[in-house]
């Protein structure tokens, strides 16, 4: 059953915040492309290095999504069903976890040492899960690359179509407070993917993670189903 409220391929209004974030992201991508094509060493060691500008900004973006969900949860606790609260709390925890993982839970910031478990099982000898090695399998490659790629394709391309055309899908997403993308979010993410793939530098995926964080902040801030997040 099609819901006439949302046209299947309606682009969606691009807000002033969207424009500023896209402009900022575009500038970062231009700089990344120039440096990555001219000097891979500079890209890896100065532009997209550990604890550098790109990685820290990614943490801020991911933490921003978590805080946004936390604020909604606090302000609207008495105005929504338990499924809405569960979904919002789940996203708050998920993005807080992602932000923590990005900076190894502040290990290098605060200077505390890696315990024996992570020293033996972490590819970078850091306190985080995404660099763990189980047997000969890197968790980062299995879950944070392959599985996440599949999830992104489904979330950014398939579910927006289903949400706009099938009533029970719309009800399910709204009930659990799952933000639905506007098509401009999807288009920007695909453009970013194409640009990042052109960069030969090894640490180009740090830029991709930054784009992920910034775009997802915009998705959660102004989703297609924004009425669901009002009192």
C-alpha positions as CSV (number, residue, x, y, z in Angstrom):
1,X,0.0,0.0,0.0
2,X,1.4,3.4,-1.0
3,X,1.3,6.3,1.3
4,X,0.6,9.4,-0.7
5,X,2.2,11.6,2.0
6,X,5.7,10.9,0.6
7,X,6.4,10.6,-3.1
8,X,8.7,7.7,-3.9
9,X,11.4,9.9,-5.5
10,X,10.8,13.3,-3.8
11,X,14.2,14.9,-3.2
12,X,13.3,16.6,0.0
13,X,14.0,20.2,1.2
14,X,17.7,21.0,1.7
15,X,17.9,23.1,4.8
16,X,20.4,25.9,5.6
17,X,22.2,23.5,7.9
18,X,22.4,20.9,5.2
19,X,24.0,23.4,2.8
20,X,26.6,24.6,5.3
21,X,27.6,21.0,6.3
22,X,27.7,19.9,2.7
23,X,29.9,22.9,1.8
24,X,32.2,22.1,4.7
25,X,32.4,18.5,3.7
26,X,33.0,19.4,0.1
27,X,36.0,21.6,1.1
28,X,37.4,18.7,3.2
29,X,37.0,16.3,0.2
30,X,38.7,18.7,-2.2
31,X,41.7,19.1,0.2
32,X,41.8,15.3,0.8
33,X,41.7,14.7,-3.0
34,X,44.5,17.1,-3.7
35,X,46.8,15.9,-0.9
36,X,45.9,12.2,-1.5
37,X,46.8,12.4,-5.2
38,X,50.0,14.5,-4.7
39,X,51.5,13.1,-1.5
40,X,50.2,9.8,0.0
41,X,52.7,10.1,2.9
42,X,51.5,13.5,3.9
43,X,47.9,12.3,3.6
44,X,48.5,9.3,5.9
45,X,50.8,11.0,8.5
46,X,49.5,14.6,8.7
47,X,46.0,14.9,7.1
48,X,44.3,11.7,8.1
49,X,46.6,10.6,10.9
50,X,45.7,9.0,14.2
51,X,44.2,11.6,16.6
52,X,44.4,14.2,13.8
53,X,41.8,16.7,12.5
54,X,39.8,14.2,10.5
55,X,39.6,11.5,13.2
56,X,38.7,14.0,15.9
57,X,36.0,15.7,13.8
58,X,34.5,12.3,13.1
59,X,34.3,11.7,16.8
60,X,32.5,15.0,17.2
61,X,30.0,14.2,14.5
62,X,29.2,10.7,15.9
63,X,29.0,12.1,19.4
64,X,26.7,14.8,18.1
65,X,24.2,12.2,16.8
66,X,24.3,10.5,20.2
67,X,23.7,13.8,22.1
68,X,20.8,14.7,19.7
69,X,19.2,11.3,20.4
70,X,19.8,11.8,24.1
71,X,18.2,15.2,24.1
72,X,15.1,13.9,22.3
73,X,14.9,11.0,24.8
74,X,15.0,13.4,27.7
75,X,12.6,16.0,26.4
76,X,10.0,13.6,25.0
77,X,10.1,10.8,27.6
78,X,6.4,11.2,28.4
79,X,5.2,11.8,24.9
80,X,5.9,8.6,23.0
81,X,5.5,4.8,23.2
82,X,8.1,2.5,24.7
83,X,9.1,1.4,21.2
84,X,9.9,5.0,20.2
85,X,11.9,5.4,23.5
86,X,13.7,2.1,22.9
87,X,14.7,3.0,19.3
88,X,15.9,6.5,20.3
89,X,17.9,5.1,23.3
90,X,19.4,2.4,21.1
91,X,20.7,5.0,18.6
92,X,22.1,7.2,21.4
93,X,24.1,4.2,22.7
94,X,25.1,3.0,19.3
95,X,26.6,6.4,18.2
96,X,28.2,7.0,21.6
97,X,29.9,3.6,21.2
98,X,31.0,4.5,17.7
99,X,32.5,7.8,18.9
100,X,34.3,6.1,21.8
101,X,35.7,3.5,19.4
102,X,37.0,6.2,17.1
103,X,39.3,7.6,19.7
104,X,39.9,4.2,21.5
105,X,37.9,5.5,24.4
106,X,40.3,8.4,25.1
107,X,43.3,6.1,25.6
108,X,45.7,8.3,23.7
109,X,44.1,11.5,25.1
110,X,44.4,10.5,28.7
111,X,47.5,8.3,28.3
112,X,46.4,5.2,30.0
113,X,48.0,1.9,29.0
114,X,46.4,-1.0,27.1
115,X,45.6,-4.0,29.3
116,X,47.0,-7.5,28.6
117,X,43.9,-8.7,26.8
118,X,43.9,-6.0,24.1
119,X,47.7,-6.0,23.8
120,X,47.5,-9.6,22.7
121,X,44.4,-9.4,20.5
122,X,44.2,-5.9,19.2
123,X,46.0,-5.2,15.8
124,X,47.1,-1.8,17.0
125,X,47.5,-2.7,20.7
126,X,44.8,-0.3,21.6
127,X,41.7,-0.5,23.8
128,X,38.9,-0.8,21.2
129,X,36.9,-3.6,19.6
130,X,37.1,-2.7,16.0
131,X,40.8,-3.5,15.7
132,X,40.5,-6.9,17.5
133,X,41.8,-10.0,15.7
134,X,40.0,-13.3,16.2
135,X,42.1,-16.1,14.8
136,X,43.2,-14.6,11.5
137,X,40.1,-12.5,11.0
138,X,40.1,-8.8,11.7
139,X,36.8,-7.6,13.3
140,X,37.3,-4.2,11.6
141,X,37.3,-5.8,8.1
142,X,34.5,-8.2,8.8
143,X,32.0,-6.1,10.7
144,X,33.0,-2.5,10.3
145,X,33.7,-2.8,6.5
146,X,31.8,-5.6,4.9
147,X,28.8,-5.7,7.1
148,X,28.6,-2.0,7.5
149,X,28.7,-1.6,3.7
150,X,25.7,-3.9,3.3
151,X,23.8,-2.0,6.0
152,X,24.6,1.3,4.4
153,X,23.3,0.1,1.0
154,X,20.1,-1.1,2.5
155,X,19.5,1.9,4.7
156,X,20.4,4.6,2.1
157,X,19.0,3.1,-1.0
158,X,16.5,0.3,-0.4
159,X,14.6,1.4,2.8
160,X,13.8,4.9,1.6
161,X,11.9,3.4,-1.4
162,X,10.1,0.9,0.8
163,X,9.3,3.5,3.4
164,X,7.7,5.8,0.8
165,X,5.7,3.0,-0.8
166,X,4.7,0.4,1.8
167,X,2.6,1.4,4.8
168,X,3.7,-1.3,7.2
169,X,7.4,-0.4,6.6
170,X,6.5,3.2,7.3
171,X,4.7,2.2,10.5
172,X,7.6,0.1,11.7
173,X,10.2,2.8,11.2
174,X,8.0,5.4,12.8
175,X,7.2,3.2,15.8
176,X,10.9,2.6,16.6
177,X,12.0,6.1,15.7
178,X,14.2,5.2,12.8
179,X,15.1,8.3,10.9
180,X,14.5,8.0,7.1
181,X,16.9,9.6,4.7
182,X,16.0,12.3,2.1
183,X,17.3,11.5,-1.3
184,X,19.9,14.3,-1.1
185,X,21.5,12.5,1.8
186,X,21.8,9.4,-0.4
187,X,23.2,11.3,-3.4
188,X,25.8,13.1,-1.3
189,X,26.9,9.8,0.2
190,X,27.3,8.2,-3.2
191,X,29.3,11.2,-4.4
192,X,31.6,11.0,-1.4
193,X,32.1,7.3,-2.0
194,X,33.2,7.9,-5.6
195,X,35.6,10.6,-4.5
196,X,37.1,8.6,-1.7
197,X,37.7,5.6,-4.0
198,X,39.8,7.8,-6.2
199,X,42.2,8.6,-3.4
200,X,45.1,6.1,-3.4
201,X,46.3,6.8,0.2
202,X,45.9,4.0,2.7
203,X,44.1,6.1,5.3
204,X,41.5,7.4,2.9
205,X,38.8,5.5,4.9
206,X,39.2,8.0,7.7
207,X,37.8,10.6,5.4
208,X,34.9,8.3,4.5
209,X,34.2,7.8,8.2
210,X,34.1,11.6,8.7
211,X,31.6,11.8,5.8
212,X,29.5,9.1,7.4
213,X,29.4,10.9,10.7
214,X,28.5,14.3,9.2
215,X,25.8,13.0,6.9
216,X,24.2,10.8,9.6
217,X,24.1,13.9,11.8
218,X,22.1,15.6,9.1
219,X,19.8,12.6,8.7
220,X,19.0,12.4,12.4
221,X,18.6,16.2,12.6
222,X,16.1,16.5,9.8
223,X,14.8,13.1,8.6
224,X,12.0,12.6,6.1
225,X,9.8,11.4,8.9
226,X,10.6,14.4,11.1
227,X,7.0,14.6,12.4
228,X,7.7,11.4,14.4
229,X,10.3,13.2,16.5
230,X,8.1,16.0,17.6
231,X,6.1,16.1,20.9
